[in-house]
Amino acid sequence: MSTLTIKQQGSIFELAGSLNRHSVPDIHKKHLQSICEQQSCTLDFSQIQDVDTAGLAWVLLVVEKAQKRQCEINFINLPQDMVKLAKLSAVDTLFPSQETTAS
């Protein structure tokens, strides 16, 4: 079973573990609202070890909900696998700004 933890430090949400079809259902309800309640927040993906299309879909849902609530959201340390999936799915332009990309 894949696990994912999200730790909030101020307006930064640090994701660690696997962001995939096994972990998304568990984190969806727990963290989506707290992320979108911020005026501005950053999702840090530096500790993500595995990502699949379900993880990408969850991130896009976060972006959509944040925009509806006028929450400015940014990503840092996006895993290369997520960047590749976003490009292959032609949704990379929907991602907010990103400072760095992890290898």
Backbone as JSON, one array per atom type, in Angstrom:
{
  "sequence": "MSTLTIKQQGSIFELAGSLNRHSVPDIHKKHLQSICEQQSCTLDFSQIQDVDTAGLAWVLLVVEKAQKRQCEINFINLPQDMVKLAKLSAVDTLFPSQETTAS",
  "N": [[0.84, -1.18, 0.0], [0.55, 2.18, -0.83], [1.7, 5.17, 0.65], [1.01, 8.52, 1.62], [1.95, 11.56, 2.99], [0.99, 14.74, 4.17], [2.28, 17.63, 5.28], [1.74, 20.57, 6.97], [3.29, 23.68, 7.09], [2.94, 26.68, 8.02], [2.11, 28.45, 5.22], [3.02, 26.56, 3.53], [2.78, 23.41, 2.11], [4.01, 20.33, 2.58], [4.53, 17.55, 0.71], [4.94, 14.07, 1.0], [6.1, 10.88, 0.07], [4.15, 8.57, -1.8], [2.27, 9.7, -4.5], [-0.32, 8.62, -5.78], [-2.71, 6.31, -7.32], [-3.37, 4.77, -5.15], [-2.95, 6.31, -2.87], [-4.28, 8.74, -3.2], [-7.18, 8.67, -2.71], [-7.23, 8.59, 0.12], [-6.09, 11.02, 0.95], [-7.54, 12.99, -0.26], [-10.05, 14.12, 0.85], [-9.12, 14.88, 3.35], [-7.16, 16.9, 3.02], [-7.65, 18.67, 0.89], [-9.5, 20.8, 1.38], [-8.19, 22.28, 3.43], [-5.92, 23.16, 2.08], [-7.04, 24.79, 0.09], [-8.24, 26.77, 1.59], [-6.42, 28.7, 2.16], [-5.04, 31.97, 1.49], [-2.89, 32.16, -0.06], [-0.65, 29.68, -1.1], [1.9, 27.12, -1.08], [2.79, 24.15, -2.65], [4.99, 21.7, -1.88], [6.85, 19.37, -3.49], [9.13, 17.94, -3.0], [9.66, 15.61, -1.55], [8.29, 13.59, -2.77], [8.05, 10.35, -3.99], [6.9, 8.72, -5.88], [4.65, 9.0, -8.56], [1.56, 9.01, -10.31], [-1.0, 8.98, -12.89], [-3.35, 9.39, -11.44], [-2.43, 10.84, -9.27], [-1.59, 13.14, -10.62], [-4.08, 14.0, -11.56], [-5.3, 14.63, -9.11], [-3.72, 16.79, -8.29], [-4.38, 18.63, -10.29], [-7.06, 18.98, -9.65], [-6.78, 20.24, -7.18], [-5.64, 22.65, -8.06], [-7.8, 23.66, -9.57], [-9.86, 23.95, -7.57], [-8.59, 25.72, -5.83], [-8.34, 28.0, -7.46], [-11.03, 28.66, -7.79], [-11.61, 29.49, -5.24], [-10.1, 31.68, -5.05], [-7.45, 31.38, -4.24], [-4.07, 31.76, -4.29], [-1.85, 29.6, -5.71], [1.17, 27.77, -5.69], [3.77, 25.68, -7.0], [6.59, 23.8, -5.97], [9.61, 22.05, -6.61], [8.72, 19.99, -8.38], [8.29, 16.61, -9.3], [10.09, 14.95, -11.92], [8.66, 12.92, -13.21], [6.0, 13.73, -12.85], [5.97, 16.11, -14.27], [6.47, 15.14, -16.83], [4.18, 13.5, -17.21], [2.22, 15.49, -17.16], [2.88, 16.96, -19.43], [2.56, 14.99, -21.44], [-0.15, 14.6, -21.17], [-1.06, 16.99, -21.98], [-1.63, 19.04, -20.16], [0.13, 20.63, -18.88], [0.23, 23.4, -19.11], [-1.68, 24.26, -17.39], [-0.66, 24.23, -14.9], [0.35, 26.07, -12.06], [2.92, 28.55, -11.45], [6.26, 27.31, -11.06], [9.02, 26.9, -8.98], [11.36, 25.28, -8.83], [12.43, 22.15, -10.18], [12.48, 18.87, -9.21], [14.83, 16.2, -9.75]],
  "CA": [[0.0, 0.0, 0.0], [1.31, 3.42, -0.93], [1.28, 6.17, 1.62], [1.35, 9.91, 1.36], [1.68, 12.46, 4.1], [1.04, 16.16, 3.85], [2.6, 18.36, 6.5], [1.59, 22.01, 6.76], [4.14, 24.6, 7.85], [2.47, 27.98, 7.55], [1.4, 28.34, 3.94], [3.69, 25.55, 2.71], [2.32, 22.05, 2.32], [5.07, 19.42, 2.15], [4.02, 16.24, 0.37], [5.99, 13.05, 1.09], [5.66, 9.51, -0.2], [3.62, 8.27, -3.13], [1.06, 10.41, -4.92], [-0.81, 7.72, -6.82], [-4.09, 5.85, -7.19], [-3.58, 4.17, -3.83], [-2.9, 7.31, -1.8], [-5.16, 9.89, -3.46], [-8.47, 8.62, -1.98], [-7.05, 8.87, 1.54], [-5.73, 12.41, 1.22], [-8.43, 13.92, -0.95], [-10.93, 14.86, 1.75], [-8.38, 15.41, 4.5], [-6.27, 18.03, 2.78], [-8.07, 19.58, -0.17], [-10.11, 21.99, 1.94], [-7.21, 23.1, 4.15], [-5.07, 23.82, 1.09], [-7.79, 25.83, -0.63], [-8.66, 27.83, 2.51], [-5.34, 29.68, 2.25], [-5.04, 33.03, 0.49], [-1.75, 31.83, -0.9], [0.05, 28.53, -0.55], [2.87, 26.45, -1.92], [2.9, 22.71, -2.49], [6.38, 21.27, -2.05], [6.86, 17.98, -3.91], [10.51, 17.44, -2.92], [9.73, 14.29, -0.92], [7.44, 12.65, -3.51], [8.87, 9.29, -4.56], [6.17, 8.04, -6.94], [3.45, 9.72, -8.98], [0.92, 8.45, -11.49], [-2.02, 9.87, -13.45], [-4.3, 9.74, -10.38], [-1.78, 11.92, -8.55], [-1.67, 14.32, -11.48], [-5.48, 14.45, -11.54], [-5.54, 15.26, -7.82], [-3.06, 18.1, -8.31], [-5.2, 19.51, -11.13], [-8.26, 19.3, -8.86], [-6.36, 21.25, -6.2], [-5.51, 23.91, -8.8], [-9.15, 24.13, -9.91], [-10.55, 24.38, -6.35], [-7.89, 26.91, -5.33], [-8.7, 29.13, -8.31], [-12.42, 29.02, -7.47], [-11.61, 30.17, -3.93], [-9.15, 32.78, -5.2], [-6.24, 31.05, -3.5], [-2.9, 31.7, -5.16], [-1.15, 28.35, -5.41], [2.43, 27.58, -6.41], [4.41, 24.38, -6.82], [8.04, 23.75, -6.02], [10.23, 20.72, -6.63], [7.89, 19.0, -9.06], [9.04, 15.46, -9.8], [10.16, 14.86, -13.38], [7.57, 12.06, -13.68], [4.78, 14.51, -12.91], [6.13, 17.06, -15.38], [6.31, 14.35, -18.07], [2.77, 13.13, -17.32], [1.47, 16.7, -17.48], [3.14, 17.28, -20.83], [1.92, 13.96, -22.25], [-1.6, 14.79, -21.07], [-1.32, 18.34, -22.48], [-2.18, 19.88, -19.1], [1.22, 21.34, -18.23], [-0.03, 24.84, -19.09], [-2.62, 24.54, -16.3], [0.08, 24.27, -13.65], [0.84, 27.4, -11.66], [4.38, 28.7, -11.54], [7.07, 26.39, -10.28], [10.35, 27.47, -8.77], [12.39, 24.32, -9.19], [11.94, 20.83, -10.49], [13.36, 17.81, -8.72], [15.2, 15.23, -10.8]],
  "C": [[0.89, 1.24, 0.0], [0.79, 4.42, 0.08], [1.76, 7.55, 1.18], [1.04, 10.69, 2.62], [1.79, 13.88, 3.59], [1.19, 16.89, 5.18], [2.52, 19.85, 6.19], [2.52, 22.77, 7.68], [3.82, 25.99, 7.33], [1.69, 27.8, 6.28], [2.07, 27.34, 3.0], [3.18, 24.17, 3.12], [3.37, 21.11, 1.72], [4.47, 18.03, 1.93], [5.18, 15.25, 0.4], [5.39, 11.68, 0.85], [5.2, 9.35, -1.63], [2.32, 9.02, -3.38], [0.5, 9.62, -6.1], [-2.23, 7.23, -6.51], [-4.39, 5.21, -5.85], [-3.67, 5.22, -2.73], [-3.89, 8.46, -1.99], [-6.49, 9.8, -2.71], [-8.33, 8.98, -0.5], [-6.78, 10.34, 1.84], [-6.73, 13.42, 0.68], [-9.26, 14.75, 0.03], [-10.19, 15.52, 2.9], [-7.7, 16.74, 4.22], [-6.74, 19.04, 1.75], [-8.63, 20.88, 0.4], [-9.08, 22.88, 2.64], [-6.24, 23.8, 3.2], [-5.8, 25.0, 0.47], [-8.29, 26.95, 0.27], [-7.62, 28.94, 2.63], [-5.56, 30.8, 1.22], [-3.95, 32.76, -0.53], [-1.05, 30.63, -0.26], [0.99, 27.93, -1.58], [2.83, 24.96, -1.6], [4.32, 22.31, -2.83], [6.4, 19.76, -2.31], [8.24, 17.32, -3.74], [10.62, 16.04, -2.34], [8.82, 13.25, -1.6], [8.34, 11.63, -4.21], [8.22, 8.65, -5.78], [4.93, 8.87, -7.27], [2.89, 9.03, -10.21], [-0.18, 9.41, -11.94], [-3.08, 10.25, -12.41], [-3.73, 10.88, -9.54], [-1.83, 13.22, -9.32], [-3.09, 14.88, -11.47], [-5.81, 15.14, -10.22], [-4.93, 16.65, -7.77], [-3.87, 19.09, -9.15], [-6.5, 19.9, -10.43], [-7.93, 20.36, -7.82], [-6.25, 22.62, -6.88], [-6.89, 24.5, -9.09], [-9.88, 24.69, -8.67], [-9.91, 25.65, -5.79], [-8.27, 28.14, -6.15], [-10.12, 29.6, -8.02], [-12.51, 29.79, -6.16], [-10.64, 31.35, -3.9], [-7.92, 32.61, -4.3], [-5.1, 30.98, -4.52], [-2.08, 30.48, -4.76], [0.09, 28.23, -6.29], [2.97, 26.2, -6.09], [5.92, 24.57, -6.82], [8.47, 22.29, -6.01], [9.34, 19.66, -7.26], [8.74, 17.84, -9.55], [9.02, 15.41, -11.33], [9.03, 13.99, -13.94], [6.26, 12.83, -13.79], [4.83, 15.51, -14.08], [5.9, 16.33, -16.71], [4.85, 13.96, -18.28], [1.92, 14.34, -17.73], [1.66, 17.08, -18.95], [2.47, 16.28, -21.76], [0.4, 14.12, -22.28], [-2.03, 16.17, -21.57], [-2.01, 19.23, -21.43], [-1.1, 20.69, -18.39], [1.0, 22.84, -18.17], [-1.01, 25.23, -17.99], [-1.93, 24.65, -14.95], [0.46, 25.71, -13.32], [2.37, 27.42, -11.72], [5.08, 27.69, -10.64], [8.47, 26.94, -10.18], [11.45, 26.52, -9.23], [11.74, 22.98, -9.48], [12.95, 19.81, -10.0], [13.69, 16.85, -9.85], [14.77, 13.83, -10.45]]
}
